[in-house]
Amino acid sequence: MDDKTRTELEAAAFRRLVQHLQERTDVQNIDLMNLAGFCRNCLSKWYRAAAEERGVALSDPDARQIVYGMPYEEWKQKHQNEASPQQLQGFAGSQKASSH
């Protein structure tokens, strides 16, 4: 597989992942962090960092809007629930296990 095709496939898979995360508003970021070690915010930070590495100016709010499909504050108001004690406990444990 040539580099151009690989990049196109990776970009398509990324777009599908973002679409999936936008559609699955029932899945909270803390649950993603607890299970997978990353969340929508992580993805937006990676996106912004990739832009920065290529000399493209992209703010954190703009990167988050790309990932969330709307301004982050709007997403939080519509979809973010308060974390349960179990979720917070799992998050604390996952932070000890990783350097995230």
C-alpha positions in Angstrom: 0.0 0.0 0.0 1.4 3.4 -0.9 1.6 6.3 1.5 -1.1 8.3 -0.2 -3.6 5.4 0.1 -2.6 4.7 3.7 -3.1 8.4 4.6 -6.5 8.4 2.9 -7.6 5.3 4.7 -6.4 6.6 8.0 -8.3 9.9 7.4 -11.5 8.0 6.6 -11.2 5.9 9.7 -10.6 9.0 11.8 -13.6 10.7 10.3 -15.7 7.6 11.1 -14.4 7.5 14.7 -15.3 11.2 15.1 -18.8 10.6 13.6 -19.3 7.6 15.9 -18.3 9.6 19.0 -20.7 12.4 17.9 -23.5 10.0 17.5 -22.9 8.2 20.8 -23.7 11.0 23.1 -24.8 8.5 25.7 -21.1 7.4 26.2 -19.6 9.8 28.7 -15.9 10.9 28.4 -15.1 9.5 31.8 -16.4 6.1 30.7 -14.1 6.3 27.6 -11.2 7.3 29.8 -11.9 4.4 32.2 -12.2 1.8 29.5 -9.9 3.0 26.7 -7.6 5.5 28.3 -8.7 8.3 26.0 -11.7 10.5 25.4 -13.1 13.1 23.1 -11.0 15.8 24.7 -7.8 13.7 24.2 -8.7 13.2 20.5 -9.2 17.0 20.1 -5.8 17.6 21.8 -4.1 15.1 19.5 -5.8 16.8 16.5 -4.6 20.3 17.6 -1.1 19.0 18.2 -1.0 17.4 14.7 -2.1 20.8 13.3 0.6 22.6 15.3 3.3 20.2 14.1 2.4 21.1 10.5 2.3 24.9 11.2 -1.5 25.1 11.2 -2.9 27.4 13.8 -5.8 25.6 15.6 -7.1 26.6 19.0 -8.3 24.1 21.6 -11.9 25.3 21.3 -11.8 24.9 17.5 -10.3 21.4 17.7 -12.9 20.4 20.3 -15.7 21.7 18.0 -14.3 19.5 15.2 -14.4 16.4 17.5 -17.7 17.2 19.3 -19.5 18.5 16.2 -20.6 21.6 18.2 -19.0 24.0 20.7 -17.8 22.1 23.8 -19.9 24.0 26.2 -23.0 23.2 24.2 -22.1 19.5 24.2 -21.6 19.5 27.9 -24.9 21.2 28.6 -26.8 18.8 26.3 -25.0 15.5 27.0 -22.6 15.5 29.9 -23.8 13.9 33.1 -22.3 14.3 36.5 -19.8 11.5 37.2 -20.9 8.9 39.6 -18.7 7.9 42.6 -17.9 4.6 40.7 -16.9 6.5 37.6 -14.6 8.8 39.6 -13.1 5.9 41.4 -12.4 4.1 38.1 -10.9 7.3 36.7 -8.6 7.7 39.7 -7.4 4.2 39.3 -6.8 4.5 35.6 -4.8 7.7 36.2 -2.5 5.8 38.5 -2.0 3.1 35.9 -1.1 5.4 33.1 0.8 8.6 32.5 -2.1 10.3 30.8 
